[in-house]
Amino acid sequence: MTAMRIESITSAQNPKIRNLLLLQEKSKARREQGLFVVEGRRELEHALQAGFRARTVFVCPELAGGDSFAAQNPGPDTLIVEIPQALYRKVAYRDGTEGVIAEMEVRERRLEDLLLGENPLVMVLESVEKPGNLGAVLRSADAAHADAVIVCDPLTDLWNPNLIRASIGAVFTVPTVCATSEETIGWLRARGIRILTAQLQDSSWYYDTDMTGGTALVMGTESTGLTEIWRRAADAHIRIPMLGRLDSLNVSVSAAILLFEAVRQRNA
């Protein structure tokens, strides 16, 4: 077994620091290198438990502490880079992340990799643009113990640091895949999972719709909603009552309402 490698860096101009910042800022760099960034002890723990491998971990000893970081057990081949507090403040997105930032190896999941329960609950998001919204949906999916989240035709990558932060690691705890809408519809139908699309037109109240069997809750963007392919594929159209002057909720709020209605029905 290879011994854990440790080195120290003090300069913000060091190539390793510059590459860390590049991975945080550019999706192209993440794709080309097959790496993404996880900031925070809790998020790193979730990633490691999900089987993701840490390539490099940047640690601020003053903030992390020996015991708190050793508990992460990132693996014997991981490079540990110790950096001073002033440099950590420059590369960290937020305070309170326990002095740990890691470069992780991307591990792509496919629809075929998803393992479903007897009556699966799946959240499907079409062309969601904002990583913060997707991260918030993943938190709700984790809380509702959804079997999977499928992101169709995504406009943001799953390894965006804002998404990982907003999900507080739920992108690792909830099986999450990207696929086209066509692939996802075929996959759902092959498994007998009922497709419920959230839309205003020709729809029923969400609480009057059966969600006790295998269910896919499908949502689109706040601005344009779902595309026609999902409207045609739906087994039922559902909507949330809007009693004010506005006609829509934030997609993450709507997702939470629908997910926990499924939970309510299944535990009634």
C-alpha positions as CSV (number, residue, x, y, z in Angstrom):
1,M,0.0,0.0,0.0
2,T,1.3,3.5,-1.0
3,A,2.0,5.8,1.9
4,M,0.0,9.0,2.1
5,R,1.9,11.9,0.4
6,I,2.1,15.3,2.1
7,E,3.5,18.6,0.9
8,S,3.1,22.3,1.8
9,I,2.3,25.3,-0.3
10,T,2.3,28.9,0.7
11,S,2.0,30.8,-2.6
12,A,-1.2,31.6,-4.4
13,Q,0.8,31.4,-7.7
14,N,1.6,27.7,-7.2
15,P,0.3,25.7,-10.2
16,K,-1.7,23.4,-7.9
17,I,-3.5,26.4,-6.3
18,R,-4.1,27.9,-9.7
19,N,-5.6,24.6,-11.0
20,L,-7.8,24.3,-8.0
21,L,-9.3,27.7,-8.8
22,L,-9.7,26.8,-12.4
23,L,-11.7,23.7,-11.5
24,Q,-13.9,25.8,-9.3
25,E,-14.6,28.3,-12.0
26,K,-14.7,26.4,-15.4
27,S,-16.9,23.5,-16.3
28,K,-14.6,22.9,-19.4
29,A,-11.6,22.4,-17.1
30,R,-13.7,19.9,-15.0
31,R,-14.7,18.0,-18.1
32,E,-11.2,17.9,-19.5
33,Q,-9.5,16.8,-16.3
34,G,-12.2,14.6,-15.0
35,L,-12.0,16.4,-11.7
36,F,-14.3,18.5,-9.5
37,V,-14.0,20.4,-6.2
38,V,-15.6,19.5,-2.9
39,E,-15.3,22.1,-0.1
40,G,-16.1,21.2,3.6
41,R,-15.6,18.2,5.8
42,R,-19.3,17.1,5.7
43,E,-19.4,17.2,1.9
44,L,-16.1,15.4,1.6
45,E,-17.3,12.7,3.9
46,H,-20.4,12.1,1.8
47,A,-18.4,11.9,-1.4
48,L,-15.9,9.4,0.1
49,Q,-18.7,7.3,1.5
50,A,-20.3,7.3,-2.0
51,G,-17.1,5.8,-3.5
52,F,-15.6,8.9,-5.0
53,R,-11.8,9.1,-4.9
54,A,-9.9,12.2,-3.7
55,R,-7.0,13.0,-5.9
56,T,-5.7,16.0,-3.9
57,V,-6.9,17.4,-0.6
58,F,-5.9,20.9,0.5
59,V,-5.9,21.3,4.3
60,C,-5.5,24.3,6.5
61,P,-4.2,22.8,9.7
62,E,-5.2,25.8,11.8
63,L,-8.8,25.3,10.7
64,A,-9.0,21.5,10.1
65,G,-7.2,20.1,13.1
66,G,-5.4,16.8,13.0
67,D,-8.2,14.6,14.3
68,S,-11.0,16.2,12.2
69,F,-9.2,15.6,8.9
70,A,-7.8,12.2,9.7
71,A,-11.3,11.0,10.2
72,Q,-12.0,11.6,6.5
73,N,-9.6,8.7,5.5
74,P,-9.3,10.0,1.9
75,G,-7.1,7.0,0.8
76,P,-3.4,6.1,0.7
77,D,-2.8,7.5,-2.8
78,T,-4.3,10.9,-2.1
79,L,-1.9,13.9,-2.1
80,I,-2.4,16.0,1.0
81,V,-1.4,19.7,0.5
82,E,-1.1,21.8,3.7
83,I,-1.8,25.5,3.1
84,P,-1.8,28.5,5.6
85,Q,-5.0,30.1,6.7
86,A,-4.4,33.3,4.6
87,L,-4.1,31.2,1.4
88,Y,-7.1,29.0,2.4
89,R,-9.3,32.1,2.7
90,K,-8.4,33.0,-0.9
91,V,-9.4,29.6,-2.4
92,A,-12.4,28.8,-0.2
93,Y,-15.8,29.8,-1.3
94,R,-17.2,30.3,2.2
95,D,-16.2,30.3,5.8
96,G,-17.0,27.5,8.2
97,T,-15.8,24.7,5.9
98,E,-13.4,23.2,8.4
99,G,-10.3,24.0,6.4
100,V,-10.7,21.2,3.8
101,I,-11.0,21.5,0.0
102,A,-10.6,18.4,-2.2
103,E,-10.1,17.7,-5.9
104,M,-12.2,14.6,-6.6
105,E,-12.3,12.3,-9.5
106,V,-15.5,12.4,-11.6
107,R,-17.4,9.1,-11.5
108,E,-20.2,9.2,-14.1
109,R,-23.4,7.4,-13.4
110,R,-25.8,6.1,-16.1
111,L,-29.5,5.3,-16.0
112,E,-28.6,1.6,-16.1
113,D,-26.6,2.0,-12.9
114,L,-29.6,3.1,-10.8
115,L,-30.9,0.6,-8.3
116,L,-34.6,1.0,-7.5
117,G,-36.8,-0.1,-4.7
118,E,-40.2,-1.9,-5.0
119,N,-42.2,1.3,-5.6
120,P,-39.5,3.8,-6.7
121,L,-39.8,7.5,-6.3
122,V,-37.9,9.4,-8.9
123,M,-37.5,13.1,-9.4
124,V,-36.9,14.3,-13.0
125,L,-35.7,17.8,-13.8
126,E,-35.6,19.0,-17.4
127,S,-33.1,21.7,-18.4
128,V,-32.6,23.2,-15.0
129,E,-30.3,26.2,-15.3
130,K,-29.4,27.3,-11.8
131,P,-27.0,25.0,-9.9
132,G,-28.4,26.4,-6.6
133,N,-31.9,25.2,-7.5
134,L,-30.7,21.8,-8.5
135,G,-28.7,21.5,-5.2
136,A,-31.8,22.4,-3.2
137,V,-33.9,19.8,-5.1
138,L,-31.3,17.2,-4.2
139,R,-31.5,18.1,-0.5
140,S,-35.3,17.5,-0.7
141,A,-34.8,14.3,-2.6
142,D,-32.5,13.1,0.1
143,A,-34.9,14.1,2.9
144,A,-37.8,12.3,1.1
145,H,-35.5,9.2,0.5
146,A,-36.1,9.4,-3.3
147,D,-34.6,6.5,-5.2
148,A,-33.0,8.8,-7.8
149,V,-32.8,12.2,-9.4
150,I,-32.5,12.4,-13.2
151,V,-31.4,15.6,-14.8
152,C,-32.5,15.7,-18.5
153,D,-30.7,17.8,-21.0
154,P,-28.9,19.8,-18.3
155,L,-27.8,23.4,-18.6
156,T,-25.4,23.0,-15.7
157,D,-23.0,20.2,-14.8
158,L,-23.5,18.1,-11.7
159,W,-20.0,19.0,-10.5
160,N,-20.5,22.8,-10.3
161,P,-19.3,23.9,-6.9
162,N,-22.4,25.9,-6.3
163,L,-24.5,22.8,-6.9
164,I,-22.4,20.7,-4.5
165,R,-22.6,23.5,-1.8
166,A,-26.3,24.0,-2.2
167,S,-26.9,20.3,-1.9
168,I,-24.7,20.0,1.2
169,G,-23.5,16.7,-0.3
170,A,-26.8,15.3,-1.4
171,V,-25.5,15.0,-4.9
172,F,-23.5,12.1,-3.4
173,T,-26.2,10.7,-1.1
174,V,-28.9,10.6,-3.8
175,P,-28.2,8.6,-7.0
176,T,-28.1,11.3,-9.6
177,V,-27.6,10.9,-13.3
178,C,-27.8,13.0,-16.5
179,A,-29.6,11.7,-19.6
180,T,-31.7,12.9,-22.5
181,S,-35.4,13.2,-22.2
182,E,-35.9,10.5,-24.8
183,E,-33.6,8.1,-22.9
184,T,-35.3,8.8,-19.6
185,I,-38.9,8.4,-20.9
186,G,-37.9,5.0,-22.4
187,W,-36.2,4.0,-19.1
188,L,-39.2,4.9,-17.0
189,R,-41.7,3.1,-19.3
190,A,-39.6,0.0,-19.4
191,R,-39.8,-0.2,-15.6
192,G,-43.5,0.6,-15.3
193,I,-42.9,3.9,-13.5
194,R,-45.8,6.3,-13.8
195,I,-44.9,9.8,-15.2
196,L,-46.5,12.8,-13.5
197,T,-45.6,16.1,-15.1
198,A,-46.0,19.4,-13.2
199,Q,-47.8,21.8,-15.4
200,L,-50.6,24.3,-15.4
201,Q,-52.5,23.1,-18.5
202,D,-55.0,20.2,-18.3
203,S,-53.8,19.2,-14.9
204,S,-55.3,17.9,-11.6
205,W,-54.4,18.9,-8.0
206,Y,-51.3,17.1,-7.0
207,Y,-52.9,15.8,-3.8
208,D,-55.7,14.1,-5.8
209,T,-53.2,12.1,-7.8
210,D,-52.0,8.6,-6.8
211,M,-48.3,8.5,-6.0
212,T,-48.2,5.3,-4.0
213,G,-46.8,3.2,-6.9
214,G,-43.7,3.7,-8.9
215,T,-43.7,7.4,-9.6
216,A,-41.6,9.9,-11.6
217,L,-42.3,13.5,-10.7
218,V,-41.2,15.6,-13.7
219,M,-40.5,19.4,-13.5
220,G,-39.2,21.9,-16.1
221,T,-37.7,25.4,-15.8
222,E,-39.6,28.2,-14.0
223,S,-39.6,30.4,-17.1
224,T,-40.8,27.9,-19.8
225,G,-41.9,24.8,-18.0
226,L,-41.7,21.4,-19.6
227,T,-41.2,20.7,-23.3
228,E,-43.8,19.0,-25.4
229,I,-42.0,15.6,-25.3
230,W,-42.8,15.3,-21.6
231,R,-46.3,16.6,-21.9
232,R,-47.1,13.9,-24.4
233,A,-45.3,11.2,-22.4
234,A,-47.1,12.0,-19.2
235,D,-49.5,9.5,-17.5
236,A,-51.0,12.4,-15.6
237,H,-50.6,16.2,-15.3
238,I,-50.5,17.7,-11.9
239,R,-50.3,21.2,-10.4
240,I,-49.9,23.0,-7.1
241,P,-52.6,25.5,-6.1
242,M,-51.5,29.1,-6.6
243,L,-53.8,31.4,-4.6
244,G,-51.9,34.6,-5.0
245,R,-51.2,36.8,-8.1
246,L,-48.2,34.8,-9.3
247,D,-48.5,31.6,-11.3
248,S,-45.4,29.6,-10.2
249,L,-43.1,28.7,-7.4
250,N,-39.4,28.2,-7.3
251,V,-38.6,24.8,-8.8
252,S,-36.9,23.6,-5.6
253,V,-40.0,24.6,-3.5
254,S,-42.3,22.9,-5.9
255,A,-40.2,19.7,-5.9
256,A,-40.2,19.6,-2.1
257,I,-44.0,19.9,-2.0
258,L,-44.5,17.1,-4.6
259,L,-41.9,14.8,-3.0
260,F,-43.4,15.0,0.4
261,E,-46.9,14.4,-0.9
262,A,-45.6,11.1,-2.2
263,V,-44.1,10.4,1.2
264,R,-47.4,11.4,2.8
265,Q,-49.4,9.1,0.6
266,R,-47.0,6.2,1.1
267,N,-47.1,6.5,4.9
268,A,-50.8,7.2,5.2
